[in-house]
Amino acid sequence: MAVPCHTARFRLVPQLVKVLSVPTPAARKPGSSWTELPRPVNAGAAPVGHVRLGYAQASTARQSLDAQLDSLAQTEATGVFSVKISTRAARRPELEAAVRLAGKIRSSDVAVALVVHEHKRLGRGIGLAMPAEELKTSDVGLEYLTVPGN
């Protein structure tokens, strides 16, 4: 009932025009099937627990993941995603799955950190920034086991 009665008021008063344009997520467009959206992280709420997820990656089939997996095991990571794929690959499903899972866990008020052996395992150039930015947006921590230059 409010929409027919008040819509003209919102259109005629310039300060109220912006109020009418409410951003709608792509999953909520007319005709789309219903899917649950990520739950917002409660600002200021203390995390209920802490989960660490590991990610190990080797660039070629001949390289071994053993050293990375051993160091990730010492961090008590709950789950480890590992793959042998080039750091120059545009798409890395295992890393995407780790980031997705971390975001899902974080949405239930649990502190989450993605643990990586070294920064180059996430990618190079802009490929390195994309997963890190996605983790930051989801309020997920990123830990490196080795510091660049060591």
N, C-alpha and C positions, 0 to 999 in steps of 0.2 A: 504494500500500500504506500510506503514511503517514497518509492521511486517515482510513481506518476505524480505525486503531490509536490515533490521537492526538486525534481530534475530541472525544471525551468529556472528555479532560483539559482541552482549551481551554474547553469549556463549563462545567466544574465549578470551575475556578480563575478567580475574578473578574478578576484582573489580565490574564489571557490572552484574555478574551472579545473585546476590541478587536482582537486580532491576526487573528481570523477574518474580520472585516469589511474586506475589501480593496476599495478603490474600483476600479470597472471603467469604462473609457471607454465611451460610448454605442456606439462602433463595434465593441466587443468583446462585445456581448450575444449570448446564444444565438440562433441562427437568422439573424443578420446576416451579410452577405457580408464577406469580409476586405478591409480597406483599410489601407494603410500609415499609421501615425500619424506626426505630426511628430517628427523626431529631437530629442532633448534637446540643448540647447546645452552644450558641455563647459565646466564651471565652471573658470575659471583658464586655459583654453587661449587662446593668442594667436590672433587672427583671421588667416586665411590671406591675405586681401586686403580691398579695400574697394570697395563698389558704391554708387552713388547713383542712386536712382529719383526722377523728378520727377512732380509732380502739379499741373496747371493747371486752373482752373475759372472759368467766367464764369456769372453769374446769369441772364442773358437772352440770347436769340439775337442781339440787336443789339450786345451787347458783344463786343469783340475779345479774343482770347487772345494776340495777337501779342507784347505787352510781356512777359507772363508767360513765354511760350515762349522769347523771346530771352534773358531773364535765366536761365532754366533751362538753356539751351544753354551759357551761359558757365560753369556749374557742372560741366560735363562729365558730366551725368547719362547713365547707360547707356540708360535708357528713360524716356519721358515719357508719362504717362497724362493725357489732357485731355478735358474734357467741358463742355458748356453746359447747366447745370442749376441750379436755385435752391438756395441754401445752406439753405433751409428744407425741402428734400426729405428725407423720412424715410430713403430708401434711395438710395445713389449707387453704382451698379455699378462705375464706373471706379475710385473710391476704394477700394472693397472689393477689387477685383482688384489694385490697387497694394499694399495692405496684405498680401494673401494671398501675392503674389509676394515681397515683402520678407521675410515670415516663412519662406517656403520657402528663399530664398537664405541667410538667416541660419542655418537649421538645418544647413547644410553648412559651418559654421565660417568664413563670410565676413562681415566687418563690413558692415552695410547702414544707409543713412540715406535716409529719405524727405524730399525737398526740396520745400518749398512756398513760393510767392511771399510769401504773408502768412497769418497765422493764421486769418483769417475764411474762407479758401478751404476749410478742413476742415469748417466748419459753425458753428452758433451754439448757445449754451447747452449742454445735455447732448449734443447732436449733435457738438460740438467735442471733448468729453471721450472719447467712445466710441472713435474711431479712435486717439487718442493713447494711451489705456489699452491698446488691443490691440497697438499698436506696442511699448509698454513691456513688456508681457507676453512678447512675442517677442524682446526685447532688440534692437530696431531703433531707431536714432536718428531724431530728427525735427529738421530744420533749417528755419528761416524765413529768407528772403532779405531781408525788410524787417521792421523792428522796429515794434510798435504805437506810434502817435503820431508817426511820421516820415513 
